[in-house]
């Protein structure tokens, strides 16, 4: 597998630590249990969401992640959670699965690192069944100008150290541009440095396509 020694040996464990902090776990606990039916988790990483799934609500989990170095930890957590998960080492910009395949798409701390997040969100919308839900919990662009300036200043250093993470992506704008409605968007800062801790979370639904409307 290509990539630097840091990317292969240090970064996965550093991300696992940062994304496994208690305050982040509490955010996952608000979102992940809402998953139901056939689930696509985009960016499974080291499997930190697995312990939060409600086994009585999900029937099948498919997980995407291009970073195969992270998968040994994910496989162990799949085993520990007692869940059946199909693990695919793929990026989300082109999901090789049929239309309307899933009742739930789950993204947590994922949109910040996808190279083309809008293309990925269009794919997530495509594979989401009618009446399905996209569950999201992401950090991103601060509403405060002073914090946004810090996000911009830190980005050139932050990105290479964190596997391509973008501090200032506008999560609601990306979701809406991809055709999602955000009826219960929640936002807040988590404890910690403000450039890294502004959060968006909630349940999104695909807007009806114009061709689906009856004349």
C-alpha positions as CSV (number, residue, x, y, z in Angstrom):
1,X,0.0,0.0,0.0
2,X,1.3,3.5,-0.9
3,X,1.8,6.3,1.6
4,X,4.5,7.5,3.9
5,X,5.6,5.7,7.1
6,X,3.7,8.3,9.1
7,X,0.5,7.7,7.1
8,X,0.7,4.0,7.6
9,X,1.9,3.6,11.2
10,X,1.3,6.8,13.1
11,X,-1.7,8.5,11.6
12,X,-4.3,5.7,12.1
13,X,-3.6,5.5,15.8
14,X,-3.5,9.3,16.2
15,X,-6.9,9.6,14.5
16,X,-8.3,6.7,16.5
17,X,-7.3,8.5,19.7
18,X,-8.6,11.9,18.7
19,X,-11.9,10.5,17.3
20,X,-12.3,8.3,20.3
21,X,-12.3,11.1,22.9
22,X,-15.3,11.0,25.3
23,X,-16.8,14.3,24.0
24,X,-16.7,12.9,20.5
25,X,-18.2,9.6,21.7
26,X,-21.1,11.5,23.1
27,X,-21.8,13.0,19.7
28,X,-21.7,9.6,18.1
29,X,-24.1,8.3,20.7
30,X,-26.7,10.9,19.6
31,X,-26.6,10.0,16.0
32,X,-25.5,6.4,15.3
33,X,-28.4,4.7,17.2
34,X,-30.9,6.3,14.8
35,X,-29.6,4.1,12.0
36,X,-32.2,1.6,10.7
37,X,-32.6,-1.1,8.1
38,X,-29.9,-1.4,5.4
39,X,-27.0,0.9,6.5
40,X,-24.2,2.3,4.5
41,X,-21.5,3.8,6.7
42,X,-19.1,6.0,4.7
43,X,-15.7,6.3,6.3
44,X,-15.8,3.6,8.9
45,X,-12.2,4.4,9.9
46,X,-11.2,2.3,12.9
47,X,-14.8,1.3,13.7
48,X,-15.5,3.7,16.5
49,X,-19.3,3.9,15.6
50,X,-19.8,0.2,15.9
51,X,-20.6,0.0,19.6
52,X,-23.4,2.6,19.2
53,X,-25.5,0.8,16.7
54,X,-28.9,-0.5,17.9
55,X,-28.9,-4.1,16.7
56,X,-32.6,-4.3,16.9
57,X,-33.0,-1.6,14.2
58,X,-30.3,-2.5,11.6
59,X,-30.5,-5.4,9.2
60,X,-27.3,-5.1,7.3
61,X,-24.2,-2.8,7.4
62,X,-22.0,-2.0,4.5
63,X,-18.9,0.1,5.3
64,X,-16.7,2.1,2.9
65,X,-13.2,3.4,3.6
66,X,-10.3,3.8,1.2
67,X,-7.7,3.7,4.0
68,X,-7.0,0.0,4.3
69,X,-4.4,0.7,7.0
70,X,-7.2,1.4,9.4
71,X,-9.1,-1.8,8.9
72,X,-7.4,-4.1,11.4
73,X,-8.8,-2.0,14.2
74,X,-12.1,-1.9,12.5
75,X,-12.2,-5.6,12.1
76,X,-11.6,-6.2,15.8
77,X,-14.4,-3.8,16.7
78,X,-16.7,-5.5,14.2
79,X,-16.0,-8.7,16.0
80,X,-16.4,-7.2,19.5
81,X,-19.8,-5.5,18.5
82,X,-21.2,-8.8,17.2
83,X,-22.3,-7.1,13.9
84,X,-22.2,-8.4,10.4
85,X,-20.4,-5.8,8.3
86,X,-19.3,-5.9,4.7
87,X,-16.1,-3.8,4.5
88,X,-15.2,-2.2,1.2
89,X,-11.8,-0.5,0.7
90,X,-13.3,2.2,-1.6
91,X,-13.7,6.0,-1.7
92,X,-17.2,7.5,-1.7
93,X,-17.0,9.6,-4.9
94,X,-17.9,6.5,-6.9
95,X,-19.9,3.9,-4.9
96,X,-20.2,0.7,-6.9
97,X,-23.6,-0.2,-5.6
98,X,-27.1,0.0,-7.1
99,X,-29.5,2.9,-6.7
100,X,-31.8,3.0,-3.7
101,X,-29.8,0.2,-1.9
102,X,-29.9,1.6,1.7
103,X,-32.4,2.9,4.2
104,X,-29.7,4.8,6.1
105,X,-26.4,6.4,5.1
106,X,-24.2,7.4,8.1
107,X,-21.3,9.8,8.0
108,X,-19.4,10.9,11.1
109,X,-16.2,12.9,10.8
110,X,-16.0,11.9,7.1
111,X,-16.7,14.9,4.9
112,X,-13.7,16.8,6.2
113,X,-11.3,14.3,4.4
114,X,-13.1,13.2,1.2
115,X,-11.3,14.9,-1.7
116,X,-14.5,15.7,-3.5
117,X,-17.2,15.8,-0.8
118,X,-20.0,17.0,-3.2
119,X,-19.5,14.1,-5.6
120,X,-19.5,11.8,-2.6
121,X,-22.8,13.3,-1.3
122,X,-24.4,12.9,-4.7
123,X,-23.5,9.2,-4.6
124,X,-24.9,8.8,-1.1
125,X,-28.1,10.4,-2.3
126,X,-28.2,8.0,-5.2
127,X,-27.9,4.9,-3.1
128,X,-30.4,6.1,-0.5
129,X,-33.8,4.5,-0.9
130,X,-37.0,6.7,-1.1
131,X,-37.9,7.7,2.5
132,X,-34.3,7.0,3.6
133,X,-32.2,9.1,5.9
134,X,-28.7,10.5,6.0
135,X,-27.3,10.7,9.5
136,X,-24.4,13.1,9.9
137,X,-22.1,14.4,12.6
138,X,-19.2,16.5,11.3
139,X,-16.9,19.3,12.4
140,X,-16.5,22.2,10.1
141,X,-16.8,25.9,9.3
142,X,-17.2,28.1,12.3
143,X,-19.9,30.8,12.3
144,X,-17.5,33.2,14.0
145,X,-15.2,35.3,11.7
146,X,-12.3,35.3,14.1
147,X,-12.4,31.5,14.4
148,X,-12.7,31.1,10.6
149,X,-9.6,33.1,10.2
150,X,-7.8,30.7,12.4
151,X,-9.2,27.8,10.5
152,X,-7.7,29.3,7.3
153,X,-4.3,30.0,8.9
154,X,-4.0,26.5,10.4
155,X,-5.2,24.6,7.3
156,X,-1.8,24.3,5.5
157,X,-0.3,22.7,8.5
158,X,-3.3,20.8,9.8
159,X,-4.2,19.0,6.5
160,X,-1.0,17.1,6.0
161,X,-0.8,16.0,9.7
162,X,-4.4,14.7,9.8
163,X,-4.8,12.7,6.6
164,X,-6.2,15.6,4.5
165,X,-8.7,16.9,7.0
166,X,-10.3,20.3,6.2
167,X,-11.1,22.5,9.2
168,X,-13.5,24.9,7.5
169,X,-15.8,23.0,5.2
170,X,-19.4,24.3,5.2
171,X,-21.3,21.2,6.0
172,X,-24.9,22.4,5.6
173,X,-24.0,24.1,2.3
174,X,-22.5,20.8,1.0
175,X,-25.5,18.8,2.1
176,X,-28.0,21.2,0.5
177,X,-26.0,21.4,-2.7
178,X,-26.2,17.7,-3.0
179,X,-30.0,17.8,-2.8
180,X,-30.6,17.1,0.9
181,X,-33.0,18.9,3.2
182,X,-31.9,19.6,6.8
183,X,-35.0,19.7,9.0
184,X,-33.3,19.3,12.3
185,X,-29.8,20.7,11.9
186,X,-28.0,21.1,15.2
187,X,-24.8,23.1,15.8
188,X,-22.4,23.8,18.7
189,X,-18.8,24.0,19.8
190,X,-17.4,21.0,21.7
191,X,-14.9,21.6,24.4
192,X,-11.4,22.3,23.0
193,X,-9.8,24.6,20.5
194,X,-12.5,26.4,18.6
195,X,-11.0,26.0,15.1
196,X,-11.3,22.2,15.4
197,X,-14.5,21.9,17.4
198,X,-17.5,23.5,15.7
199,X,-20.0,20.7,15.0
200,X,-23.0,20.0,12.8
201,X,-25.3,17.0,13.3
202,X,-28.7,15.8,12.5
203,X,-30.9,13.8,10.1
204,X,-31.1,14.8,6.4
205,X,-33.5,13.7,3.8
206,X,-33.2,13.7,0.0
207,X,-35.3,16.4,-1.7
208,X,-37.8,14.9,-4.2
209,X,-36.3,15.1,-7.7
210,X,-38.3,17.3,-10.2
211,X,-39.0,14.3,-12.4
212,X,-40.7,12.5,-9.5
213,X,-43.3,15.2,-9.2
214,X,-46.7,14.4,-10.8
215,X,-48.0,17.0,-13.3
